[in-house]
Amino acid sequence: MLLLQLPEDVLYHIASYLDHRSLCRLSQACKSTHRFVSRDAVWRKIAKEFLNTGITRDGTDIYPHVPLKERVKIAQNWFNGVCKRASPLKWKTKLLPWLQLDGDILFLSQAANIGAYHLHQGSRRLLRSPFEIYSGHKGDVCRFALTDSNLISGGSDGKILVHSRRNHVSLELLGHNQEVNCLDSKDGLIVSGSRDRTARIWTLTSRSPRDTIPMYDRVWSVAISPTLSSFATGTACCENFSPLRIWNVERSACVCTLGSEFRRGAGVLDILFESPFQLFTCGYDTFIRLWDLRLSPRSCVMEWEEPHDSTLYCIQTDGNHMIASGSSYYGVVRLWDKRQTKCLQFFQLTSDLVSSPVYCLRFSSSHLYAALATALHSLDFKQSPIYIR
């Protein structure tokens, strides 16, 4: 009996014992084996062990339109740091830009405006002119968040603007009297934090905040849990309070504080929920930390230290093994494998004499985009693929 005459379930079982190199050699045997080996079902188990293949820890596929075999090839470039660098956008005035990535659209804030840029579907090359500009702030945009139907921005003017992505209608929310440093939004819920030492909870049905929470310190970061039942706040840590706290959305009450030891001034600059009970934080104390809300809140589960003692401005994960971080000096982006404690790869995006932090970064299966003070940088991990032999 020939190999391909076996039942498919038997073939899948056999394939499950092969590594990625063996599978690629098998695919070269004939056209029939090539068609079989190219199926996503063959690569799913292997892809879950690689970096940034789009298969999350719970099995969700983030990039179902890209064949898994291709993603495993690109994943080796992420692991080995093989990429092509570019600076698709530059500007003369120093800014504090912010990024969001939604499929083939990149959103970038520059001063008081947010531009929406198309990415070429194949090459992911950024088209230099925005096809849409969201405006309305009288000061710089500090942060913004995306939902399926809205773009919500907070500015240095203390305003929060809800821009419809389907038409040109915008809603203005008033409440903060100083700059809105951070905000997050999910399913009609908005949480914002400000230099005015308050966090506020909003809904899209009212222009006024539903609740105002005094924080006794400047709020640098917020993140809403995927369940919408709680949110996390990170403060500047200038007062004698823990900078990281979890709040109940319905009662606007503090559920717990995370960490038992903290240095004065070690504020939390970015928070990311990876699941309803796991979140990542980073900030001035140079550590990325993973917290598990099912365990004791006094200590984190894991931590990764920035080796050059630099402030960490932003983090992003692939939902599985990879973390990307942006630090405060010379535009350094680092890639981390959660299964290791040391940095896996790092990229210095600028050699300018005047250093710039990486204020925000976002990545897809093949590209990473990072916003610095005077430029948007891209790393293309698809350009020079390491072919599996």
PyMOL commands that set and color helices and strands:
alter all, ss='L'
color gray80, all
select helices_A, chain A and resi 3-5+8-15+20-27+31-37+40-47+68-80
alter helices_A, ss='H'
color red, helices_A
select strands_A, chain A and resi 84-90+99-102+105-110+113-118+132-134+141-146+150-155+160-164+170-173+180-186+189-194+198-203+211-214+219-224+230-235+244-248+253-257+268-275+278-283+287-292+302-305+312-317+322-327+332-337+345-348+360-363+367-371+375-380
alter strands_A, ss='S'
color yellow, strands_A
deselect
rebuild
show_as cartoon
